[in-house]
Amino acid sequence: MPEHKEDIRQVAEQLFLQHGLRGVTMDDISRKLAISKKTLYTHYKDKDDIVCSVTEKYLEREISRISNIHRQAINAIHELILESEYIREHMQNINPIIVTELQKYHRPAWNIYVGFRDKALRQVVEKTLYRGIHEGVFRADIDSKVLAILRVEECQMMISNEVFPRSSFYFHQVEKQLMAHFIKGILTP
């Protein structure tokens, strides 16, 4: 009978991915683990606490994956390609409903996600742009900070059902178009 905080977090994450954040209750988590709610509450004060823990752990794994991209890339263009592949895979695995629920109903966890997006993702893109400028493959006159923000916000738009409704757009096609536009704007002539 799993009663450790990490076991609870893992099961909660699985349930959230299957049913969405709003579709899972503390009862559901305790039932799946075959533990009492009292035991559950000894590890987490409430559902928001679990959602924050799941979000933090998920983003830790993502930071590790992003770090590997930089180490694997042979140059800045290769790095952009790997980042694009990562974005497609990452965004494909994110249920847009979970992102919406996070934003609407779990603000502390949303703030963790926004911190990741605004710090980790922007830094990665900015470093790639600096690398490309240094290697001479990206234009020297680009503003890396501005373009890093732009690229990260493009990614956020891709998962927005309001901007690119799933009924009208295929995610992979949207990402490819935005990436092609981005690359054409930064490459040296």
NULO-483499 format. One record per residue (C-alpha): residue in one letter; chain; x, y, z. Coordinates in pm, 1 decimal, always signed. Layout:
BEGIN
<zanu><residu>A</residu><chaine>A</chaine><X>X</X><Y>Y</Y><Z>Z</Z></zanu>
...
// end
This chain:
BEGIN
<zanu><residu>M</residu><chaine>A</chaine><X>+0.0</X><Y>+0.0</Y><Z>+0.0</Z></zanu>
<zanu><residu>P</residu><chaine>A</chaine><X>+178.3</X><Y>+313.7</Y><Z>-119.9</Z></zanu>
<zanu><residu>E</residu><chaine>A</chaine><X>+179.9</X><Y>+585.5</Y><Z>+141.4</Z></zanu>
<zanu><residu>H</residu><chaine>A</chaine><X>+478.6</X><Y>+792.1</Y><Z>+39.4</Z></zanu>
<zanu><residu>K</residu><chaine>A</chaine><X>+441.7</X><Y>+1141.6</Y><Z>-95.6</Z></zanu>
<zanu><residu>E</residu><chaine>A</chaine><X>+610.4</X><Y>+1047.7</Y><Z>-424.4</Z></zanu>
<zanu><residu>D</residu><chaine>A</chaine><X>+373.3</X><Y>+752.5</Y><Z>-478.8</Z></zanu>
<zanu><residu>I</residu><chaine>A</chaine><X>+77.3</X><Y>+982.7</Y><Z>-425.0</Z></zanu>
<zanu><residu>R</residu><chaine>A</chaine><X>+219.2</X><Y>+1239.9</Y><Z>-666.1</Z></zanu>
<zanu><residu>Q</residu><chaine>A</chaine><X>+277.1</X><Y>+978.6</Y><Z>-936.6</Z></zanu>
<zanu><residu>V</residu><chaine>A</chaine><X>-73.9</X><Y>+837.2</Y><Z>-910.3</Z></zanu>
<zanu><residu>A</residu><chaine>A</chaine><X>-225.5</X><Y>+1185.9</Y><Z>-904.2</Z></zanu>
<zanu><residu>E</residu><chaine>A</chaine><X>-29.9</X><Y>+1275.8</Y><Z>-1218.5</Z></zanu>
<zanu><residu>Q</residu><chaine>A</chaine><X>-159.4</X><Y>+967.1</Y><Z>-1398.4</Z></zanu>
<zanu><residu>L</residu><chaine>A</chaine><X>-516.1</X><Y>+1046.4</Y><Z>-1296.4</Z></zanu>
<zanu><residu>F</residu><chaine>A</chaine><X>-482.7</X><Y>+1412.9</Y><Z>-1399.8</Z></zanu>
<zanu><residu>L</residu><chaine>A</chaine><X>-349.8</X><Y>+1311.3</Y><Z>-1741.8</Z></zanu>
<zanu><residu>Q</residu><chaine>A</chaine><X>-635.3</X><Y>+1064.9</Y><Z>-1789.3</Z></zanu>
<zanu><residu>H</residu><chaine>A</chaine><X>-924.8</X><Y>+1270.8</Y><Z>-1654.0</Z></zanu>
<zanu><residu>G</residu><chaine>A</chaine><X>-810.3</X><Y>+1632.4</Y><Z>-1637.1</Z></zanu>
<zanu><residu>L</residu><chaine>A</chaine><X>-753.7</X><Y>+1832.7</Y><Z>-1320.0</Z></zanu>
<zanu><residu>R</residu><chaine>A</chaine><X>-1118.7</X><Y>+1902.7</Y><Z>-1245.4</Z></zanu>
<zanu><residu>G</residu><chaine>A</chaine><X>-1213.8</X><Y>+1542.4</Y><Z>-1315.3</Z></zanu>
<zanu><residu>V</residu><chaine>A</chaine><X>-1004.4</X><Y>+1411.9</Y><Z>-1025.3</Z></zanu>
<zanu><residu>T</residu><chaine>A</chaine><X>-1092.0</X><Y>+1448.8</Y><Z>-658.0</Z></zanu>
<zanu><residu>M</residu><chaine>A</chaine><X>-899.1</X><Y>+1373.2</Y><Z>-343.3</Z></zanu>
<zanu><residu>D</residu><chaine>A</chaine><X>-1136.1</X><Y>+1076.6</Y><Z>-303.6</Z></zanu>
<zanu><residu>D</residu><chaine>A</chaine><X>-1032.6</X><Y>+946.8</Y><Z>-645.7</Z></zanu>
<zanu><residu>I</residu><chaine>A</chaine><X>-663.7</X><Y>+968.8</Y><Z>-555.1</Z></zanu>
<zanu><residu>S</residu><chaine>A</chaine><X>-705.1</X><Y>+798.0</Y><Z>-219.0</Z></zanu>
<zanu><residu>R</residu><chaine>A</chaine><X>-928.3</X><Y>+529.2</Y><Z>-373.4</Z></zanu>
<zanu><residu>K</residu><chaine>A</chaine><X>-675.5</X><Y>+457.1</Y><Z>-651.6</Z></zanu>
<zanu><residu>L</residu><chaine>A</chaine><X>-398.2</X><Y>+424.7</Y><Z>-392.0</Z></zanu>
<zanu><residu>A</residu><chaine>A</chaine><X>-616.3</X><Y>+226.9</Y><Z>-150.6</Z></zanu>
<zanu><residu>I</residu><chaine>A</chaine><X>-533.1</X><Y>+469.0</Y><Z>+130.3</Z></zanu>
<zanu><residu>S</residu><chaine>A</chaine><X>-751.6</X><Y>+679.9</Y><Z>+351.8</Z></zanu>
<zanu><residu>K</residu><chaine>A</chaine><X>-806.7</X><Y>+1047.1</Y><Z>+279.7</Z></zanu>
<zanu><residu>K</residu><chaine>A</chaine><X>-654.0</X><Y>+1112.2</Y><Z>+620.7</Z></zanu>
<zanu><residu>T</residu><chaine>A</chaine><X>-328.4</X><Y>+953.7</Y><Z>+500.0</Z></zanu>
<zanu><residu>L</residu><chaine>A</chaine><X>-347.6</X><Y>+1157.7</Y><Z>+181.6</Z></zanu>
<zanu><residu>Y</residu><chaine>A</chaine><X>-390.5</X><Y>+1478.8</Y><Z>+382.2</Z></zanu>
<zanu><residu>T</residu><chaine>A</chaine><X>-86.6</X><Y>+1398.4</Y><Z>+596.8</Z></zanu>
<zanu><residu>H</residu><chaine>A</chaine><X>+124.6</X><Y>+1442.9</Y><Z>+281.9</Z></zanu>
<zanu><residu>Y</residu><chaine>A</chaine><X>-68.1</X><Y>+1714.3</Y><Z>+94.8</Z></zanu>
<zanu><residu>K</residu><chaine>A</chaine><X>-279.2</X><Y>+1987.3</Y><Z>+250.6</Z></zanu>
<zanu><residu>D</residu><chaine>A</chaine><X>-525.1</X><Y>+2000.8</Y><Z>-40.8</Z></zanu>
<zanu><residu>K</residu><chaine>A</chaine><X>-569.0</X><Y>+1931.8</Y><Z>-411.7</Z></zanu>
<zanu><residu>D</residu><chaine>A</chaine><X>-386.5</X><Y>+2253.8</Y><Z>-504.9</Z></zanu>
<zanu><residu>D</residu><chaine>A</chaine><X>-85.8</X><Y>+2126.2</Y><Z>-313.0</Z></zanu>
<zanu><residu>I</residu><chaine>A</chaine><X>-88.7</X><Y>+1803.7</Y><Z>-517.4</Z></zanu>
<zanu><residu>V</residu><chaine>A</chaine><X>-136.5</X><Y>+1992.0</Y><Z>-844.8</Z></zanu>
<zanu><residu>C</residu><chaine>A</chaine><X>+161.6</X><Y>+2213.9</Y><Z>-758.4</Z></zanu>
<zanu><residu>S</residu><chaine>A</chaine><X>+374.3</X><Y>+1910.5</Y><Z>-675.6</Z></zanu>
<zanu><residu>V</residu><chaine>A</chaine><X>+279.0</X><Y>+1736.8</Y><Z>-1000.8</Z></zanu>
<zanu><residu>T</residu><chaine>A</chaine><X>+349.7</X><Y>+2054.9</Y><Z>-1197.6</Z></zanu>
<zanu><residu>E</residu><chaine>A</chaine><X>+690.8</X><Y>+2105.7</Y><Z>-1035.2</Z></zanu>
<zanu><residu>K</residu><chaine>A</chaine><X>+799.1</X><Y>+1746.3</Y><Z>-1098.0</Z></zanu>
<zanu><residu>Y</residu><chaine>A</chaine><X>+675.3</X><Y>+1752.4</Y><Z>-1456.6</Z></zanu>
<zanu><residu>L</residu><chaine>A</chaine><X>+866.2</X><Y>+2074.5</Y><Z>-1525.5</Z></zanu>
<zanu><residu>E</residu><chaine>A</chaine><X>+1182.7</X><Y>+1935.4</Y><Z>-1361.2</Z></zanu>
<zanu><residu>R</residu><chaine>A</chaine><X>+1171.4</X><Y>+1652.2</Y><Z>-1615.6</Z></zanu>
<zanu><residu>E</residu><chaine>A</chaine><X>+1118.8</X><Y>+1902.6</Y><Z>-1895.8</Z></zanu>
<zanu><residu>I</residu><chaine>A</chaine><X>+1416.3</X><Y>+2115.3</Y><Z>-1784.8</Z></zanu>
<zanu><residu>S</residu><chaine>A</chaine><X>+1633.2</X><Y>+1804.4</Y><Z>-1793.6</Z></zanu>
<zanu><residu>R</residu><chaine>A</chaine><X>+1516.5</X><Y>+1724.2</Y><Z>-2148.0</Z></zanu>
<zanu><residu>I</residu><chaine>A</chaine><X>+1580.7</X><Y>+2082.6</Y><Z>-2261.1</Z></zanu>
<zanu><residu>S</residu><chaine>A</chaine><X>+1931.7</X><Y>+2073.8</Y><Z>-2115.5</Z></zanu>
<zanu><residu>N</residu><chaine>A</chaine><X>+2004.5</X><Y>+1761.7</Y><Z>-2318.6</Z></zanu>
<zanu><residu>I</residu><chaine>A</chaine><X>+1909.3</X><Y>+1943.0</Y><Z>-2639.6</Z></zanu>
<zanu><residu>H</residu><chaine>A</chaine><X>+2186.8</X><Y>+2198.2</Y><Z>-2594.0</Z></zanu>
<zanu><residu>R</residu><chaine>A</chaine><X>+2443.0</X><Y>+1925.8</Y><Z>-2522.3</Z></zanu>
<zanu><residu>Q</residu><chaine>A</chaine><X>+2338.4</X><Y>+1717.7</Y><Z>-2824.2</Z></zanu>
<zanu><residu>A</residu><chaine>A</chaine><X>+2328.6</X><Y>+1998.9</Y><Z>-3080.2</Z></zanu>
<zanu><residu>I</residu><chaine>A</chaine><X>+2629.7</X><Y>+2028.1</Y><Z>-3307.5</Z></zanu>
<zanu><residu>N</residu><chaine>A</chaine><X>+2547.5</X><Y>+2390.6</Y><Z>-3396.8</Z></zanu>
<zanu><residu>A</residu><chaine>A</chaine><X>+2276.1</X><Y>+2653.9</Y><Z>-3350.5</Z></zanu>
<zanu><residu>I</residu><chaine>A</chaine><X>+2070.0</X><Y>+2542.6</Y><Z>-3650.3</Z></zanu>
<zanu><residu>H</residu><chaine>A</chaine><X>+2074.4</X><Y>+2183.7</Y><Z>-3528.2</Z></zanu>
<zanu><residu>E</residu><chaine>A</chaine><X>+1977.1</X><Y>+2312.0</Y><Z>-3185.3</Z></zanu>
<zanu><residu>L</residu><chaine>A</chaine><X>+1676.0</X><Y>+2497.8</Y><Z>-3330.7</Z></zanu>
<zanu><residu>I</residu><chaine>A</chaine><X>+1569.7</X><Y>+2181.6</Y><Z>-3511.6</Z></zanu>
<zanu><residu>L</residu><chaine>A</chaine><X>+1598.0</X><Y>+1978.7</Y><Z>-3190.8</Z></zanu>
<zanu><residu>E</residu><chaine>A</chaine><X>+1407.5</X><Y>+2249.9</Y><Z>-3000.9</Z></zanu>
<zanu><residu>S</residu><chaine>A</chaine><X>+1134.8</X><Y>+2240.8</Y><Z>-3265.5</Z></zanu>
<zanu><residu>E</residu><chaine>A</chaine><X>+1108.0</X><Y>+1862.6</Y><Z>-3234.3</Z></zanu>
<zanu><residu>Y</residu><chaine>A</chaine><X>+1095.1</X><Y>+1897.2</Y><Z>-2856.7</Z></zanu>
<zanu><residu>I</residu><chaine>A</chaine><X>+822.0</X><Y>+2162.0</Y><Z>-2882.5</Z></zanu>
<zanu><residu>R</residu><chaine>A</chaine><X>+612.4</X><Y>+1943.4</Y><Z>-3114.0</Z></zanu>
<zanu><residu>E</residu><chaine>A</chaine><X>+647.1</X><Y>+1645.2</Y><Z>-2883.8</Z></zanu>
<zanu><residu>H</residu><chaine>A</chaine><X>+599.4</X><Y>+1848.5</Y><Z>-2564.7</Z></zanu>
<zanu><residu>M</residu><chaine>A</chaine><X>+295.6</X><Y>+2036.1</Y><Z>-2690.2</Z></zanu>
<zanu><residu>Q</residu><chaine>A</chaine><X>+141.4</X><Y>+1724.3</Y><Z>-2840.1</Z></zanu>
<zanu><residu>N</residu><chaine>A</chaine><X>+158.6</X><Y>+1557.4</Y><Z>-2500.1</Z></zanu>
<zanu><residu>I</residu><chaine>A</chaine><X>+0.7</X><Y>+1852.7</Y><Z>-2321.4</Z></zanu>
<zanu><residu>N</residu><chaine>A</chaine><X>-373.5</X><Y>+1828.5</Y><Z>-2298.9</Z></zanu>
<zanu><residu>P</residu><chaine>A</chaine><X>-499.8</X><Y>+2182.9</Y><Z>-2370.6</Z></zanu>
<zanu><residu>I</residu><chaine>A</chaine><X>-781.8</X><Y>+2125.6</Y><Z>-2121.9</Z></zanu>
<zanu><residu>I</residu><chaine>A</chaine><X>-527.7</X><Y>+2069.6</Y><Z>-1845.2</Z></zanu>
<zanu><residu>V</residu><chaine>A</chaine><X>-352.7</X><Y>+2395.6</Y><Z>-1933.3</Z></zanu>
<zanu><residu>T</residu><chaine>A</chaine><X>-686.7</X><Y>+2579.8</Y><Z>-1925.6</Z></zanu>
<zanu><residu>E</residu><chaine>A</chaine><X>-782.7</X><Y>+2416.9</Y><Z>-1594.9</Z></zanu>
<zanu><residu>L</residu><chaine>A</chaine><X>-443.2</X><Y>+2499.5</Y><Z>-1449.1</Z></zanu>
<zanu><residu>Q</residu><chaine>A</chaine><X>-486.6</X><Y>+2863.0</Y><Z>-1546.1</Z></zanu>
<zanu><residu>K</residu><chaine>A</chaine><X>-847.3</X><Y>+2894.0</Y><Z>-1428.1</Z></zanu>
<zanu><residu>Y</residu><chaine>A</chaine><X>-862.0</X><Y>+2678.9</Y><Z>-1116.3</Z></zanu>
<zanu><residu>H</residu><chaine>A</chaine><X>-509.0</X><Y>+2620.4</Y><Z>-986.6</Z></zanu>
<zanu><residu>R</residu><chaine>A</chaine><X>-334.1</X><Y>+2956.9</Y><Z>-993.1</Z></zanu>
<zanu><residu>P</residu><chaine>A</chaine><X>-37.6</X><Y>+2857.9</Y><Z>-772.1</Z></zanu>
<zanu><residu>A</residu><chaine>A</chaine><X>+48.0</X><Y>+2574.1</Y><Z>-1014.3</Z></zanu>
<zanu><residu>W</residu><chaine>A</chaine><X>-18.0</X><Y>+2802.5</Y><Z>-1312.3</Z></zanu>
<zanu><residu>N</residu><chaine>A</chaine><X>+231.2</X><Y>+3049.4</Y><Z>-1168.4</Z></zanu>
<zanu><residu>I</residu><chaine>A</chaine><X>+489.4</X><Y>+2768.7</Y><Z>-1148.1</Z></zanu>
<zanu><residu>Y</residu><chaine>A</chaine><X>+426.2</X><Y>+2689.8</Y><Z>-1515.1</Z></zanu>
<zanu><residu>V</residu><chaine>A</chaine><X>+449.8</X><Y>+3057.9</Y><Z>-1615.1</Z></zanu>
<zanu><residu>G</residu><chaine>A</chaine><X>+779.6</X><Y>+3085.1</Y><Z>-1427.1</Z></zanu>
<zanu><residu>F</residu><chaine>A</chaine><X>+911.8</X><Y>+2786.1</Y><Z>-1621.6</Z></zanu>
<zanu><residu>R</residu><chaine>A</chaine><X>+790.6</X><Y>+2929.0</Y><Z>-1950.4</Z></zanu>
<zanu><residu>D</residu><chaine>A</chaine><X>+919.7</X><Y>+3278.8</Y><Z>-1884.4</Z></zanu>
<zanu><residu>K</residu><chaine>A</chaine><X>+1253.9</X><Y>+3175.0</Y><Z>-1738.9</Z></zanu>
<zanu><residu>A</residu><chaine>A</chaine><X>+1366.9</X><Y>+2833.1</Y><Z>-1857.7</Z></zanu>
<zanu><residu>L</residu><chaine>A</chaine><X>+1216.9</X><Y>+2827.5</Y><Z>-2205.9</Z></zanu>
<zanu><residu>R</residu><chaine>A</chaine><X>+1306.6</X><Y>+3186.4</Y><Z>-2288.9</Z></zanu>
<zanu><residu>Q</residu><chaine>A</chaine><X>+1663.3</X><Y>+3133.6</Y><Z>-2168.0</Z></zanu>
<zanu><residu>V</residu><chaine>A</chaine><X>+1702.0</X><Y>+2827.0</Y><Z>-2387.4</Z></zanu>
<zanu><residu>V</residu><chaine>A</chaine><X>+1581.5</X><Y>+3008.2</Y><Z>-2697.5</Z></zanu>
<zanu><residu>E</residu><chaine>A</chaine><X>+1790.3</X><Y>+3315.4</Y><Z>-2616.0</Z></zanu>
<zanu><residu>K</residu><chaine>A</chaine><X>+2106.0</X><Y>+3104.8</Y><Z>-2571.1</Z></zanu>
<zanu><residu>T</residu><chaine>A</chaine><X>+2040.4</X><Y>+2932.8</Y><Z>-2902.6</Z></zanu>
<zanu><residu>L</residu><chaine>A</chaine><X>+2004.6</X><Y>+3269.7</Y><Z>-3074.5</Z></zanu>
<zanu><residu>Y</residu><chaine>A</chaine><X>+2327.6</X><Y>+3398.2</Y><Z>-2917.9</Z></zanu>
<zanu><residu>R</residu><chaine>A</chaine><X>+2502.3</X><Y>+3080.2</Y><Z>-3025.4</Z></zanu>
<zanu><residu>G</residu><chaine>A</chaine><X>+2378.9</X><Y>+3125.9</Y><Z>-3383.4</Z></zanu>
<zanu><residu>I</residu><chaine>A</chaine><X>+2496.0</X><Y>+3486.2</Y><Z>-3392.0</Z></zanu>
<zanu><residu>H</residu><chaine>A</chaine><X>+2837.6</X><Y>+3379.9</Y><Z>-3260.5</Z></zanu>
<zanu><residu>E</residu><chaine>A</chaine><X>+2858.6</X><Y>+3100.1</Y><Z>-3521.5</Z></zanu>
<zanu><residu>G</residu><chaine>A</chaine><X>+2764.1</X><Y>+3348.0</Y><Z>-3793.1</Z></zanu>
<zanu><residu>V</residu><chaine>A</chaine><X>+2450.0</X><Y>+3163.4</Y><Z>-3905.6</Z></zanu>
<zanu><residu>F</residu><chaine>A</chaine><X>+2199.1</X><Y>+3406.4</Y><Z>-3750.3</Z></zanu>
<zanu><residu>R</residu><chaine>A</chaine><X>+2182.9</X><Y>+3774.2</Y><Z>-3830.7</Z></zanu>
<zanu><residu>A</residu><chaine>A</chaine><X>+2392.9</X><Y>+3985.6</Y><Z>-3594.8</Z></zanu>
<zanu><residu>D</residu><chaine>A</chaine><X>+2128.4</X><Y>+4259.6</Y><Z>-3576.5</Z></zanu>
<zanu><residu>I</residu><chaine>A</chaine><X>+1853.4</X><Y>+4050.8</Y><Z>-3414.6</Z></zanu>
<zanu><residu>D</residu><chaine>A</chaine><X>+1741.6</X><Y>+4121.0</Y><Z>-3058.1</Z></zanu>
<zanu><residu>S</residu><chaine>A</chaine><X>+1773.0</X><Y>+3780.3</Y><Z>-2892.8</Z></zanu>
<zanu><residu>K</residu><chaine>A</chaine><X>+1563.7</X><Y>+3874.0</Y><Z>-2588.3</Z></zanu>
<zanu><residu>V</residu><chaine>A</chaine><X>+1272.1</X><Y>+3998.6</Y><Z>-2798.2</Z></zanu>
<zanu><residu>L</residu><chaine>A</chaine><X>+1284.2</X><Y>+3701.0</Y><Z>-3033.8</Z></zanu>
<zanu><residu>A</residu><chaine>A</chaine><X>+1308.6</X><Y>+3454.1</Y><Z>-2744.5</Z></zanu>
<zanu><residu>I</residu><chaine>A</chaine><X>+990.9</X><Y>+3602.9</Y><Z>-2595.8</Z></zanu>
<zanu><residu>L</residu><chaine>A</chaine><X>+825.3</X><Y>+3591.4</Y><Z>-2938.4</Z></zanu>
<zanu><residu>R</residu><chaine>A</chaine><X>+913.8</X><Y>+3224.5</Y><Z>-2990.4</Z></zanu>
<zanu><residu>V</residu><chaine>A</chaine><X>+791.1</X><Y>+3118.3</Y><Z>-2646.9</Z></zanu>
<zanu><residu>E</residu><chaine>A</chaine><X>+466.6</X><Y>+3311.2</Y><Z>-2695.0</Z></zanu>
<zanu><residu>E</residu><chaine>A</chaine><X>+420.7</X><Y>+3145.5</Y><Z>-3033.9</Z></zanu>
<zanu><residu>C</residu><chaine>A</chaine><X>+440.7</X><Y>+2812.1</Y><Z>-2855.3</Z></zanu>
<zanu><residu>Q</residu><chaine>A</chaine><X>+179.2</X><Y>+2926.3</Y><Z>-2605.5</Z></zanu>
<zanu><residu>M</residu><chaine>A</chaine><X>-46.2</X><Y>+3030.9</Y><Z>-2894.5</Z></zanu>
<zanu><residu>M</residu><chaine>A</chaine><X>-9.8</X><Y>+2686.2</Y><Z>-3048.7</Z></zanu>
<zanu><residu>I</residu><chaine>A</chaine><X>-182.9</X><Y>+2520.0</Y><Z>-2754.8</Z></zanu>
<zanu><residu>S</residu><chaine>A</chaine><X>-455.0</X><Y>+2783.0</Y><Z>-2737.3</Z></zanu>
<zanu><residu>N</residu><chaine>A</chaine><X>-778.5</X><Y>+2649.2</Y><Z>-2876.1</Z></zanu>
<zanu><residu>E</residu><chaine>A</chaine><X>-891.4</X><Y>+3009.8</Y><Z>-2919.4</Z></zanu>
<zanu><residu>V</residu><chaine>A</chaine><X>-605.6</X><Y>+3108.3</Y><Z>-3151.6</Z></zanu>
<zanu><residu>F</residu><chaine>A</chaine><X>-566.4</X><Y>+2779.1</Y><Z>-3340.0</Z></zanu>
<zanu><residu>P</residu><chaine>A</chaine><X>-881.9</X><Y>+2568.2</Y><Z>-3283.4</Z></zanu>
<zanu><residu>R</residu><chaine>A</chaine><X>-806.6</X><Y>+2196.2</Y><Z>-3302.4</Z></zanu>
<zanu><residu>S</residu><chaine>A</chaine><X>-1111.1</X><Y>+2155.6</Y><Z>-3526.9</Z></zanu>
<zanu><residu>S</residu><chaine>A</chaine><X>-952.8</X><Y>+2379.5</Y><Z>-3792.5</Z></zanu>
<zanu><residu>F</residu><chaine>A</chaine><X>-576.3</X><Y>+2338.7</Y><Z>-3748.3</Z></zanu>
<zanu><residu>Y</residu><chaine>A</chaine><X>-337.3</X><Y>+2048.8</Y><Z>-3712.0</Z></zanu>
<zanu><residu>F</residu><chaine>A</chaine><X>-87.0</X><Y>+2122.1</Y><Z>-3436.9</Z></zanu>
<zanu><residu>H</residu><chaine>A</chaine><X>+213.7</X><Y>+1990.8</Y><Z>-3631.6</Z></zanu>
<zanu><residu>Q</residu><chaine>A</chaine><X>+132.1</X><Y>+2209.3</Y><Z>-3931.7</Z></zanu>
<zanu><residu>V</residu><chaine>A</chaine><X>+94.1</X><Y>+2520.0</Y><Z>-3716.4</Z></zanu>
<zanu><residu>E</residu><chaine>A</chaine><X>+425.9</X><Y>+2454.5</Y><Z>-3541.2</Z></zanu>
<zanu><residu>K</residu><chaine>A</chaine><X>+606.3</X><Y>+2391.9</Y><Z>-3870.2</Z></zanu>
<zanu><residu>Q</residu><chaine>A</chaine><X>+471.5</X><Y>+2714.7</Y><Z>-4021.5</Z></zanu>
<zanu><residu>L</residu><chaine>A</chaine><X>+560.2</X><Y>+2924.8</Y><Z>-3718.8</Z></zanu>
<zanu><residu>M</residu><chaine>A</chaine><X>+906.3</X><Y>+2769.8</Y><Z>-3694.9</Z></zanu>
<zanu><residu>A</residu><chaine>A</chaine><X>+973.8</X><Y>+2824.3</Y><Z>-4066.6</Z></zanu>
<zanu><residu>H</residu><chaine>A</chaine><X>+869.1</X><Y>+3187.6</Y><Z>-4032.3</Z></zanu>
<zanu><residu>F</residu><chaine>A</chaine><X>+1089.0</X><Y>+3228.2</Y><Z>-3725.1</Z></zanu>
<zanu><residu>I</residu><chaine>A</chaine><X>+1395.2</X><Y>+3070.0</Y><Z>-3886.7</Z></zanu>
<zanu><residu>K</residu><chaine>A</chaine><X>+1363.8</X><Y>+3271.5</Y><Z>-4206.7</Z></zanu>
<zanu><residu>G</residu><chaine>A</chaine><X>+1367.9</X><Y>+3588.2</Y><Z>-4001.0</Z></zanu>
<zanu><residu>I</residu><chaine>A</chaine><X>+1691.8</X><Y>+3508.8</Y><Z>-3816.3</Z></zanu>
<zanu><residu>L</residu><chaine>A</chaine><X>+1913.7</X><Y>+3336.2</Y><Z>-4071.2</Z></zanu>
<zanu><residu>T</residu><chaine>A</chaine><X>+2197.0</X><Y>+3527.4</Y><Z>-4231.3</Z></zanu>
<zanu><residu>P</residu><chaine>A</chaine><X>+2141.4</X><Y>+3616.4</Y><Z>-4598.4</Z></zanu>
// end
